[in-house]
Amino acid sequence: MRHPDFVVVAGWAVFNGFLAGLLGVYGEMPLALWTFGSAAAFMLLVALAVLVSSRRSPAGSLHYRLPVGGAAAALPAALAAGLAGLALVYGLWLLALAVPLAGVSVAIGLRRVATKGQHT
């Protein structure tokens, strides 16, 4: 994919346009339709600006390095801890999401430790 940043913003705009269409199907007030539709149109303009910017700037072609060591496991671990905490309030069914996410975090951490000397 040549311009993934454009695809993300344009996808967001198209999804907002779809939601505005759903508001029209369900007979929402014209003010809500105009508000949602204008937000979708504005996002489409932002997507075009992102496309122009990514074509003119060489920064769009930079390759970023992934986190090293156990840092890649931090986000899934934090999400798992947050879900486990929310399970105390909203019910133990959230543990069905937290436990596999914690397992993914451990697997990422172990994989990174096993390949510590290698560049991935």
C-alpha positions, -999 to 999 in steps of 0.1 A, spaced: 0 0 0 15 32 -11 -3 58 11 -17 40 41 -23 73 59 -47 85 32 -65 51 33 -71 54 71 -85 90 69 -105 83 38 -119 51 53 -130 71 84 -147 97 61 -165 70 41 -176 53 73 -190 86 86 -208 91 53 -223 56 56 -235 65 91 -250 97 78 -268 77 52 -282 54 79 -295 85 98 -314 94 66 -328 60 62 -342 60 98 -357 95 93 -335 116 115 -339 153 117 -324 174 89 -301 192 114 -285 159 124 -281 148 88 -264 181 79 -241 180 109 -230 144 103 -228 148 66 -207 180 68 -184 162 93 -180 134 67 -173 159 39 -148 177 61 -130 144 68 -129 137 31 -112 171 25 -87 162 53 -81 129 36 -73 147 3 -50 170 22 -32 140 37 -28 125 2 -14 156 -12 10 160 17 22 124 15 29 127 -22 49 159 -18 68 149 13 95 122 14 86 116 51 57 94 40 81 68 28 100 64 60 101 30 76 97 31 114 113 5 137 92 -16 159 96 -15 196 125 -36 209 127 -60 238 96 -64 260 83 -29 251 61 -45 224 42 -64 251 34 -33 271 2 -23 252 -15 -57 253 -5 -61 290 -20 -27 299 -52 -35 280 -54 -69 298 -49 -52 332 -75 -26 324 -100 -52 313 -93 -73 344 -100 -42 365 -132 -35 347 -142 -71 353 -145 -63 390 -171 -36 381 -190 -50 351 -187 -87 357 -164 -116 353 -173 -121 316 -147 -95 308 -120 -119 320 -128 -139 288 -112 -110 270 -85 -101 295 -70 -136 300 -63 -143 262 -49 -107 259 -26 -113 288 -15 -145 271 -7 -126 239 13 -101 259 33 -129 275 39 -146 242 51 -114 226 74 -108 256 88 -143 254 93 -141 217 112 -108 220 134 -123 248 142 -154 227 153 -133 197 171 -107 217 204 -111 198 187 -112 164 173 -82 145 137 -86 135 
